[in-house]
Amino acid sequence: MRTLAQRSVRAVAPRKVAAGRRSTVSVQAKRNEVSVSYAKALVELADEKSKLEPVHADMDVVAALIKENKKLTELIYNPVVANEKKRAVLLMIGKEAGFQDYTNNFLNLLLEKDRLDLLEEICESFEEQYCKLTDTEVAVLRSAVKLEQEQQFLIAKKLQELTGSKNIKLKPVIDQSLIAGFVVEFGSSQIDLSIKAQIERVADDITKSVRTQLA
């Protein structure tokens, strides 16, 4: 069971990928090429072994931990801390979160190669390459309060239907300044909505708002 970090919500369509597609990587100048290479290797391995979705879920957890757990990042990034201690921490995290063997082995490889300091960049690059491989568009869902998983899934599904995107992945962000509403950001578009009593009414409002935005 994943208890360390909440997984993001996705609406997914059946995936068909051309044979040579996964070898294509767009390297941004600002990103370390080593990070891109490590992320590419993990994406390709997971895809080859038909474990792309569970490994992607693992990397979502890793990315969340890096951003939310300052003590963890200070420990794994600290060159003074012994590798054995770092390995024990990684093992504990992998066991508690139920990581795939491929994910655990990858994290240990980064430790052995002294590349844990690139973990945040690797997670970001993995996400980019995963989205490109699976034709997934990421939408940020900002809400004043935490929305239920069912609500998030319905919003993702509705966005998928209305935008024509093959897959939609929602990344929830709590923003208390919204008071009682939520904002969906995807691509260059932004949809402002109020939280309604019933998620069905929210879905209807999303339909109207998206049509207005894209008109």
C-alpha positions in Angstrom: 0.0 0.0 0.0 1.2 3.5 -0.9 1.2 5.5 2.3 4.1 7.9 1.6 2.5 10.2 -0.9 -0.8 10.5 -2.7 -0.7 9.4 -6.4 -1.9 11.7 -9.1 -5.1 10.9 -11.0 -5.2 10.0 -14.6 -7.8 9.3 -17.3 -6.2 6.8 -19.6 -7.0 5.6 -23.1 -5.6 2.4 -24.6 -2.0 2.9 -25.6 -0.4 2.1 -28.9 3.2 3.2 -29.4 5.2 3.0 -32.5 8.4 0.9 -32.3 10.8 3.8 -32.6 8.9 6.3 -30.6 10.4 5.6 -27.2 13.9 6.3 -28.5 13.0 10.0 -29.2 14.0 12.4 -26.4 13.9 16.2 -26.5 16.8 17.4 -24.3 16.3 20.9 -22.9 19.4 22.9 -22.7 18.7 23.8 -19.1 18.5 20.2 -18.0 21.5 18.0 -17.2 22.0 15.6 -20.0 23.0 12.9 -17.5 19.6 13.3 -15.8 17.9 12.9 -19.2 19.9 9.8 -20.0 19.1 8.1 -16.7 15.4 8.9 -17.0 15.4 7.7 -20.6 17.0 4.4 -19.5 14.3 3.8 -16.9 11.4 4.7 -19.2 12.7 2.4 -21.9 13.3 -0.5 -19.4 9.9 -0.1 -17.8 8.2 0.0 -21.1 10.1 -3.0 -22.4 9.1 -5.0 -19.4 5.4 -3.8 -19.5 5.9 -2.1 -16.2 5.7 1.5 -17.3 2.5 2.4 -15.4 3.6 1.0 -12.0 7.1 2.4 -12.3 5.6 5.8 -13.3 3.5 5.6 -10.1 6.7 4.9 -8.1 8.4 7.9 -9.6 5.4 10.1 -8.8 5.9 9.0 -5.1 9.6 9.7 -5.3 9.1 13.2 -6.8 6.5 14.0 -4.1 8.8 12.9 -1.3 11.7 15.0 -2.7 9.4 18.1 -2.7 7.7 17.5 0.6 10.3 15.8 2.9 13.1 18.2 3.5 14.9 15.8 6.0 14.9 13.1 3.4 16.5 15.3 0.7 19.1 16.6 3.1 20.1 13.1 3.9 20.3 11.6 0.4 22.0 14.7 -1.0 24.5 15.0 1.8 27.9 13.6 0.5 29.1 13.1 4.1 26.3 10.6 4.9 27.5 7.0 4.4 26.1 5.1 1.4 25.0 2.3 3.6 22.8 4.6 5.6 21.3 6.0 2.4 20.7 2.5 1.0 18.9 1.5 4.2 16.6 4.6 3.9 15.9 3.9 0.2 15.1 0.3 1.1 12.7 1.3 3.8 11.0 3.8 1.4 10.7 1.2 -1.3 9.3 -1.4 1.0 6.7 0.9 2.6 5.6 2.3 -0.7 5.6 -1.0 -2.5 7.9 0.0 -5.2 8.6 -2.2 -8.2 12.0 -4.0 -8.3 13.0 -1.9 -11.3 12.4 1.2 -9.3 14.4 0.0 -6.2 17.2 -1.2 -8.4 17.3 2.2 -10.2 17.5 4.1 -7.0 20.3 1.9 -5.8 22.1 2.4 -9.2 21.9 6.2 -8.6 23.4 5.7 -5.2 26.3 3.5 -6.5 27.0 6.0 -9.3 26.8 9.0 -6.9 23.9 10.5 -8.8 21.3 10.9 -6.1 21.8 14.6 -6.2 20.2 14.5 -9.7 17.1 12.7 -8.5 14.8 15.7 -8.7 15.9 16.4 -12.3 15.6 12.7 -13.2 12.0 12.6 -11.9 11.1 15.7 -14.0 12.7 14.2 -17.1 11.1 10.8 -16.5 7.7 12.6 -16.3 8.3 14.5 -19.6 9.4 11.4 -21.4 6.5 9.3 -20.0 4.0 11.9 -21.1 5.5 12.1 -24.6 5.5 8.3 -24.9 1.9 7.8 -23.7 0.5 11.0 -25.3 -0.5 12.3 -21.9 -1.3 16.0 -21.2 -0.7 17.1 -17.6 -3.4 19.4 -16.1 -2.9 21.2 -12.7 -5.9 21.1 -10.5 -5.8 23.9 -7.9 -8.4 23.6 -5.2 -9.1 25.3 -1.8 -9.7 21.9 -0.2 -8.7 18.4 -1.1 -11.0 16.8 -3.7 -12.1 13.2 -3.5 -10.4 10.7 -5.9 -13.7 10.1 -7.6 -14.2 13.8 -8.3 -10.6 14.2 -9.6 -11.1 11.2 -11.9 -14.4 12.6 -13.3 -12.8 16.0 -14.0 -9.8 14.3 -15.8 -12.2 12.1 -17.8 -14.3 15.1 -18.8 -11.2 17.1 -19.9 -10.1 14.1 -21.9 -13.4 14.0 -23.7 -13.6 17.7 -24.3 -10.0 18.4 -25.4 -9.5 15.3 -27.4 -6.4 14.4 -25.5 -5.5 10.7 -25.5 -4.7 10.8 -21.8 -5.1 13.4 -19.0 -3.1 13.4 -15.8 -4.3 15.6 -13.0 -1.8 17.0 -10.5 -3.7 18.3 -7.5 -2.4 21.4 -5.7 -4.0 22.8 -2.5 -4.4 26.6 -2.8 -6.3 28.1 0.1 -6.4 31.5 -1.5 -9.1 30.2 -3.8 -11.4 30.0 -0.7 -14.1 27.8 -2.2 -13.2 27.2 -5.8 -10.8 25.3 -8.0 -8.9 26.1 -11.1 -7.9 23.6 -13.9 -4.8 24.6 -15.9 -3.8 22.7 -19.0 -1.6 23.8 -21.8 -2.2 27.5 -22.3 -5.8 27.4 -21.0 -7.1 28.0 -17.6 -10.6 27.2 -16.3 -12.0 28.9 -13.2 -14.8 27.0 -11.5 -16.7 27.1 -8.2 -17.0 23.9 -6.2 -20.6 22.6 -6.4 -22.5 20.3 -4.1 -22.6 17.5 -6.7 -19.7 16.5 -8.9 -22.2 16.0 -11.8 -22.9 19.8 -11.7 -19.2 20.4 -11.7 -18.8 18.3 -14.8 -21.6 20.2 -16.6 -19.8 23.5 -15.7 -16.5 22.2 -17.0 -18.2 21.3 -20.3 -19.6 24.8 -20.7 -16.4 26.5 -19.5 -14.1 24.5 -21.8 -16.3 25.2 -24.8 -16.2 28.9 -24.0 -12.4 28.8 -23.6 -11.8 26.9 -26.8 -14.3 28.8 -28.9 
